[in-house]
Every structure is written in C-alpha cells, then in structure tokens.
Amino acid sequence: MRKKISADYQKDLLARLKNPEYAAEYINAAIEEDREVFLLALRNVAEAQGIAALAKKAHINRENLYRALSPTGNPKLSTLSAVLDVTGLQLAVQKKNRAA
C-alpha cells in the first residue's frame, strides 16, 4: 500500500506544481534547505510541465536537463534561468534575515 500512497502524493504534487504561485512557494522553501532539495524541487516543477516539452521550449537538450536537475547536477545559471522562465518563474535575490 505504501507505493500507492507515494504515487498518489507525487501525482497530486505535480498537479499542484502546474500553478506558478504554488511552484514559486515550493521552490523558495526548497532553496532554504540545501542544493539537492532545491534541484529536486526544480525537477518536480519541470516534470509538472513535462520535461521534454519544457526542454524544447527552453532550448535545452532533454538529457542535459535531466542531468542538470539530478541530485548531483551542477546546472549553469543560464539553464536555471531558462527553466524558470519557461515555467513562468524567475530568480530573485533578497537581503538575508540575520538573528541578532
């Protein structure tokens, strides 16, 4: 039964990630964790859009996109920007809140 729950969760997550506002919140939460979590989140957002279609729109080779968004991937800023652009998102930098 565990596999069914996991598959249902992933299916539901991918459906929710088609919404750019939800995807932005999801990625922002992931980026606060670590690099691997961020790449997994971005990959989930890409899968929600359909990786093959997204890669084509972003002018990125599909296999290279899979590799870049893998847990050990090391995507270029241009790759991240292209993926985010196609999904209706963008990178932003803000001042870090520091504890006193």
DRENPA-3360 file (N, C-alpha, C; in nm, 2 decimals, always signed):
BEGIN
1 = MRKKISAD = +0.08/-0.12/+0.00/+0.00/+0.00/+0.00/+0.09/+0.13/+0.00 ~ +0.21/+0.12/+0.05/+0.30/+0.23/+0.06/+0.33/+0.29/-0.08 ~ +0.35/+0.21/-0.17/+0.38/+0.25/-0.31/+0.26/+0.33/-0.37 ~ +0.14/+0.29/-0.34/+0.02/+0.36/-0.39/+0.02/+0.50/-0.33 ~ +0.04/+0.51/-0.20/+0.04/+0.64/-0.13/+0.14/+0.73/-0.19 ~ +0.26/+0.68/-0.21/+0.37/+0.76/-0.27/+0.34/+0.81/-0.41 ~ +0.28/+0.72/-0.49/+0.25/+0.75/-0.63/+0.14/+0.86/-0.63 ~ +0.04/+0.84/-0.54/-0.07/+0.94/-0.53/-0.02/+1.08/-0.49;
9 = YQKDLLAR = +0.08/+1.08/-0.39/+0.13/+1.21/-0.34/+0.21/+1.28/-0.46 ~ +0.29/+1.20/-0.53/+0.37/+1.26/-0.64/+0.27/+1.31/-0.75 ~ +0.17/+1.24/-0.78/+0.07/+1.28/-0.88/+0.00/+1.41/-0.84 ~ -0.04/+1.42/-0.71/-0.10/+1.54/-0.66/+0.00/+1.65/-0.65 ~ +0.12/+1.63/-0.61/+0.22/+1.73/-0.61/+0.24/+1.79/-0.75 ~ +0.26/+1.71/-0.85/+0.28/+1.75/-0.99/+0.16/+1.83/-1.04 ~ +0.04/+1.80/-1.00/-0.08/+1.87/-1.04/-0.07/+2.01/-0.98 ~ -0.04/+2.02/-0.85/-0.03/+2.15/-0.78/+0.08/+2.24/-0.83;
17 = LKNPEYAA = +0.19/+2.17/-0.88/+0.31/+2.25/-0.93/+0.29/+2.31/-1.06 ~ +0.18/+2.28/-1.13/+0.14/+2.35/-1.25/+0.10/+2.49/-1.23 ~ +0.06/+2.52/-1.11/+0.03/+2.66/-1.07/+0.16/+2.74/-1.03 ~ +0.19/+2.84/-1.11/+0.32/+2.91/-1.09/+0.33/+2.97/-0.95 ~ +0.23/+3.01/-0.88/+0.24/+3.07/-0.75/+0.27/+2.96/-0.65 ~ +0.21/+2.84/-0.66/+0.24/+2.73/-0.58/+0.39/+2.68/-0.60 ~ +0.42/+2.68/-0.73/+0.56/+2.64/-0.77/+0.66/+2.73/-0.71 ~ +0.64/+2.86/-0.71/+0.73/+2.96/-0.66/+0.75/+2.94/-0.51;
25 = EYINAAIE = +0.64/+2.92/-0.43/+0.65/+2.89/-0.29/+0.73/+2.76/-0.26 ~ +0.70/+2.66/-0.34/+0.76/+2.53/-0.33/+0.92/+2.54/-0.35 ~ +0.95/+2.61/-0.45/+1.10/+2.63/-0.48/+1.16/+2.72/-0.38 ~ +1.10/+2.82/-0.34/+1.16/+2.91/-0.23/+1.18/+2.83/-0.10 ~ +1.08/+2.75/-0.07/+1.10/+2.67/+0.06/+1.22/+2.57/+0.04 ~ +1.23/+2.51/-0.08/+1.34/+2.41/-0.11/+1.47/+2.48/-0.11 ~ +1.48/+2.60/-0.16/+1.62/+2.66/-0.17/+1.67/+2.70/-0.03 ~ +1.58/+2.71/+0.06/+1.63/+2.74/+0.20/+1.69/+2.61/+0.27;
33 = EDREVFLL = +1.66/+2.50/+0.21/+1.71/+2.37/+0.27/+1.86/+2.35/+0.23 ~ +1.87/+2.30/+0.11/+2.01/+2.28/+0.05/+2.00/+2.26/-0.10 ~ +2.11/+2.25/-0.16/+2.12/+2.24/-0.30/+2.05/+2.12/-0.36 ~ +2.06/+2.00/-0.30/+1.99/+1.88/-0.35/+1.84/+1.90/-0.34 ~ +1.79/+1.95/-0.24/+1.65/+1.97/-0.22/+1.60/+2.07/-0.32 ~ +1.68/+2.18/-0.35/+1.64/+2.28/-0.45/+1.63/+2.21/-0.59 ~ +1.73/+2.14/-0.62/+1.73/+2.07/-0.75/+1.62/+1.97/-0.77 ~ +1.58/+1.90/-0.66/+1.47/+1.81/-0.67/+1.34/+1.89/-0.69;
41 = ALRNVAEA = +1.33/+2.00/-0.62/+1.21/+2.08/-0.63/+1.20/+2.14/-0.77 ~ +1.31/+2.18/-0.83/+1.30/+2.24/-0.96/+1.27/+2.13/-1.06 ~ +1.32/+2.01/-1.04/+1.29/+1.89/-1.12/+1.14/+1.86/-1.12 ~ +1.09/+1.86/-1.00/+0.94/+1.83/-0.98/+0.86/+1.94/-1.06 ~ +0.90/+2.06/-1.05/+0.83/+2.17/-1.13/+0.85/+2.14/-1.28 ~ +0.96/+2.10/-1.32/+0.99/+2.07/-1.46/+0.90/+1.95/-1.50 ~ +0.89/+1.85/-1.42/+0.81/+1.73/-1.45/+0.67/+1.77/-1.46 ~ +0.62/+1.86/-1.38/+0.48/+1.90/-1.38/+0.45/+1.97/-1.52;
49 = QGIAALAK = +0.55/+2.03/-1.58/+0.53/+2.10/-1.71/+0.55/+2.00/-1.82 ~ +0.61/+1.88/-1.79/+0.65/+1.79/-1.89/+0.80/+1.82/-1.93 ~ +0.89/+1.74/-1.89/+1.03/+1.77/-1.91/+1.07/+1.79/-2.06 ~ +1.02/+1.70/-2.14/+1.05/+1.70/-2.28/+1.00/+1.83/-2.34 ~ +0.88/+1.87/-2.31/+0.82/+2.00/-2.37/+0.90/+2.12/-2.31 ~ +0.93/+2.11/-2.18/+1.00/+2.22/-2.12/+1.14/+2.24/-2.18 ~ +1.21/+2.13/-2.20/+1.34/+2.13/-2.25/+1.34/+2.19/-2.39 ~ +1.24/+2.15/-2.47/+1.23/+2.21/-2.61/+1.20/+2.36/-2.61;
57 = KAHINREN = +1.11/+2.40/-2.52/+1.08/+2.55/-2.51/+1.20/+2.63/-2.46 ~ +1.28/+2.56/-2.37/+1.39/+2.63/-2.31/+1.52/+2.62/-2.40 ~ +1.51/+2.54/-2.51/+1.62/+2.52/-2.60/+1.74/+2.45/-2.52 ~ +1.70/+2.35/-2.45/+1.80/+2.27/-2.37/+1.78/+2.12/-2.41 ~ +1.88/+2.05/-2.43/+1.88/+1.91/-2.46/+1.81/+1.84/-2.34 ~ +1.71/+1.75/-2.37/+1.64/+1.69/-2.26/+1.73/+1.61/-2.17 ~ +1.82/+1.53/-2.22/+1.91/+1.45/-2.14/+2.00/+1.54/-2.05 ~ +2.04/+1.66/-2.11/+2.12/+1.75/-2.03/+2.04/+1.81/-1.92;
65 = LYRALSPT = +1.91/+1.84/-1.94/+1.82/+1.89/-1.84/+1.80/+1.79/-1.73 ~ +1.78/+1.67/-1.76/+1.77/+1.56/-1.66/+1.90/+1.56/-1.57 ~ +2.01/+1.56/-1.64/+2.14/+1.56/-1.57/+2.16/+1.68/-1.48 ~ +2.12/+1.80/-1.53/+2.14/+1.92/-1.46/+2.05/+1.93/-1.33 ~ +1.93/+1.87/-1.34/+1.84/+1.87/-1.23/+1.85/+1.75/-1.14 ~ +1.95/+1.66/-1.16/+1.97/+1.55/-1.08/+2.03/+1.59/-0.94 ~ +2.02/+1.51/-0.84/+2.07/+1.55/-0.71/+2.22/+1.58/-0.71 ~ +2.30/+1.53/-0.81/+2.44/+1.56/-0.82/+2.46/+1.66/-0.94;
73 = GNPKLSTL = +2.36/+1.71/-0.99/+2.37/+1.80/-1.11/+2.44/+1.93/-1.06 ~ +2.49/+2.00/-1.16/+2.55/+2.13/-1.14/+2.51/+2.22/-1.25 ~ +2.38/+2.27/-1.25/+2.33/+2.34/-1.37/+2.40/+2.48/-1.37 ~ +2.41/+2.53/-1.49/+2.46/+2.67/-1.52/+2.34/+2.76/-1.48 ~ +2.38/+2.89/-1.45/+2.28/+2.99/-1.42/+2.19/+3.01/-1.54 ~ +2.24/+3.00/-1.66/+2.16/+3.01/-1.79/+2.06/+2.90/-1.80 ~ +2.09/+2.78/-1.75/+2.00/+2.66/-1.75/+1.89/+2.69/-1.65 ~ +1.92/+2.73/-1.53/+1.82/+2.76/-1.43/+1.73/+2.87/-1.47;
81 = SAVLDVTG = +1.79/+2.97/-1.53/+1.71/+3.09/-1.58/+1.61/+3.04/-1.69 ~ +1.66/+2.96/-1.78/+1.58/+2.92/-1.89/+1.46/+2.83/-1.84 ~ +1.49/+2.74/-1.75/+1.39/+2.65/-1.70/+1.28/+2.73/-1.62 ~ +1.33/+2.82/-1.54/+1.24/+2.91/-1.46/+1.15/+3.00/-1.55 ~ +1.21/+3.05/-1.65/+1.14/+3.14/-1.75/+1.03/+3.06/-1.82 ~ +1.06/+2.94/-1.86/+0.95/+2.86/-1.93/+0.84/+2.83/-1.84 ~ +0.87/+2.81/-1.71/+0.76/+2.78/-1.61/+0.69/+2.90/-1.56 ~ +0.73/+3.02/-1.60/+0.67/+3.14/-1.56/+0.73/+3.20/-1.43;
89 = LQLAVQKK = +0.85/+3.16/-1.40/+0.91/+3.20/-1.27/+1.04/+3.27/-1.30 ~ +1.10/+3.33/-1.20/+1.23/+3.40/-1.22/+1.31/+3.39/-1.09 ~ +1.44/+3.40/-1.10/+1.53/+3.41/-0.99/+1.52/+3.55/-0.93 ~ +1.54/+3.56/-0.80/+1.55/+3.69/-0.73/+1.64/+3.67/-0.61 ~ +1.70/+3.79/-0.57/+1.79/+3.79/-0.46/+1.73/+3.89/-0.36 ~ +1.74/+3.85/-0.23/+1.69/+3.94/-0.13/+1.79/+3.94/-0.01 ~ +1.78/+4.04/+0.07/+1.86/+4.05/+0.19/+1.83/+3.94/+0.28 ~ +1.93/+3.88/+0.34/+1.91/+3.77/+0.43/+1.88/+3.82/+0.57;
97 = NRAA = +1.78/+3.76/+0.63/+1.75/+3.80/+0.77/+1.84/+3.73/+0.86 ~ +1.91/+3.81/+0.95/+2.00/+3.75/+1.04/+1.95/+3.77/+1.18 ~ +1.98/+3.66/+1.26/+1.94/+3.67/+1.40/+2.04/+3.77/+1.48 ~ +1.99/+3.84/+1.57/+2.07/+3.94/+1.64/+2.16/+3.87/+1.74;
% end
